[in-house]
Amino acid sequence: MQPIGVNYDTGLRYDGHDNNRSTRNRFDPGTVAAELRMIANDLHAPAVRVSGNDPDRLVIAGEAALDAGLDLWFSPIPMDLEPDEYIAFLADCAARAETLRQSGRGDVVLVLGCELSVFCKGIVPGETSGERLALMGDPATWTDQDKLAQLYAGLSRWGEVQQKLVAAARGVFGGRITYAAGMWEDVNWELFDIVSVDAYRDAANSATFRDDLRARFTWGKPVAITEFGCCAYRGAADRGGSGWMIVDRSVTPPAIKGSFERDEEEQVEYLLELVEEFERIELAAAFWFSFAGFELQRRPDDPQHDLDLSSYGLVAVHDDGRLTPKRVFGKLAELNDGQR
């Protein structure tokens, strides 16, 4: 088995330009550097995928990752921008990634966006990522001919956007380029150096998951898993990439919807089962999602507001900022250490 890397969130601000909701409000460079050393030294990870939509934060974390001896997958994720806006955003980030690459401290791969058909405007109908996710997840979308026509009209523009994105990035970045695709997305991988996919196994795709992964090799290029993981509650593995949707954000403060039993072994079993799947294929890299859900605090004495239940993190984050490793952290560290 190849050692497993980890996703590291520098903060995503989403659902509109003026929305203050972010996946990471506190961002201290010293803390970031310590966390990335933890990923390198305690988790024994070979690489980190640094993601977010604040370019300055991405560079700070990228520098810290390289200083820690990690290979860097530099992953800007534009949210709720029109195609021309996010092409410009990603071109700027590509130039920043090139500066990091030129430092010569480690391998730097540019991940040119993530699931853009949902997270950015102009492909799938909807003003915000929440609206687009709701449309994609609504069974009626796939049976209503008018909705389908709208959806496919948007997706048909996706190929042209891909070409413009890659051309803009290659104009300023000299390293390898990939894209973190959703499993539903049709990507022209001839444009990229690495075929990458966010591969969450769940109850709905478990029967075809192995074949879906193997199909990625038909392009004759290296294949990477840019995200995989599950939350730490009973039944989270069957929800896969939708396990986070147990939080009601229409109330203040956000609260867990319903009753869920905390089960950190759920993450451990999911890790081991997915690693077993990955061992059957020759991956260029794989990244657990994620190191921490920084705004999903662990509150063991308040189950209704124990938002860590909806986190994919290897560590739990407490209200005072403390981090405590979950069981999956130790298991992943053990697996990685055995491959060094």
C-alpha positions, 0 to 999 in steps of 0.5 A, a space after each residue: 500500500 502507498 502511504 496516504 496523504 490528507 486534505 488540509 482546509 485553509 478555509 472555504 467561504 461559500 454560498 454567496 460573496 457576502 456570506 460570512 460563513 466559512 469552514 475556518 474562521 481562525 487562521 494563525 500561521 504558527 498554528 498552521 505550521 504546527 498542524 502541518 508538522 503534525 501531519 508530516 511527523 505524527 501521521 507520517 503522511 507523504 503529501 498534503 492537499 492544501 485547499 481553500 479559496 483565500 489565495 494568501 492563506 493557501 500560500 502560507 499553508 503551502 510554505 508550511 507544508 514544504 517546510 515540513 517536508 511534505 509534497 504539496 497538492 496546491 488546491 484553490 477551490 473557487 466558490 460561486 463565481 461565474 466561469 470567467 471569474 473563476 478562470 481568472 482566480 485559478 490563473 492567479 493561484 497557479 502563478 502563486 503555486 509556481 513560486 512555491 514550485 520554483 523554491 525546489 523544496 518538494 513536489 508541487 502539484 496544482 489541483 485546478 479546482 474541485 467539483 466545479 460543476 457544482 461549486 461554481 456558477 454557470 454549469 449547473 443551474 442555481 445561484 449558490 452551491 447549496 442550490 446546485 447541490 439540492 438540484 443534483 440531489 433531487 430525484 425529480 431532477 432526473 425525471 423532469 425533462 425540462 430540468 434535465 434539459 437545463 442541466 445538460 445544457 449547462 454541463 455541455 459548457 463544461 468542456 469549453 471551460 476546462 480548456 480555458 482553465 488549463 490553458 490559463 494555468 499552463 501559461 504560468 505554472 510549469 509543474 503537473 496539473 490535475 483537477 479534483 473531479 466529482 464521480 459524476 463529472 465528465 472530464 477531458 483528462 487529455 488536458 491534465 497530467 493526473 486523473 483525480 477523483 473525489 471517491 466517496 464510497 456509499 450505500 448507493 455506489 458500493 456495488 459499482 465503486 471498484 469498477 468506477 475507480 478502474 475506469 479512471 485508468 482508461 486514459 493511460 495516466 496516473 490516477 489519484 484519489 483527491 478525497 475519501 473518508 466518512 464521519 464518526 457516527 454509526 451509519 456514516 459509511 453508508 452516507 459517504 460524501 453526504 455524511 455531513 448533511 446531518 446538521 440543521 443550519 437554519 437554526 442558531 446555533 446549528 444543531 444535529 438533526 435527529 439522534 446519531 450514535 458516535 462511533 469512531 470505529 466507523 471511520 477506522 473500518 471505512 479507512 481499512 476497507 477503502 485502503 483494501 480497494 486502493 491496493 487493487 489498483 496502482 494509485 499515484 496518491 490518495 488523500 483522506 478527507 480531512 485533517 480537521 473540521 475546524 468549525 465543527 466543534 466537539 462537544 461531548 456534553 451537548 450531543 445536540 450541538 456536537 457538530 464533530 459528528 458531521 466532521 470527516 476530521 482525523 482530529 476533533 476540534 474543541 471550542 478552545 481550539 484544542 485538537 484531539 486525535 480520533 481513533 482513525 488518526 492512530 490507525 492511519 499513522 500506523 498504516 503510513 509508518 508501516 510503508 516508510 
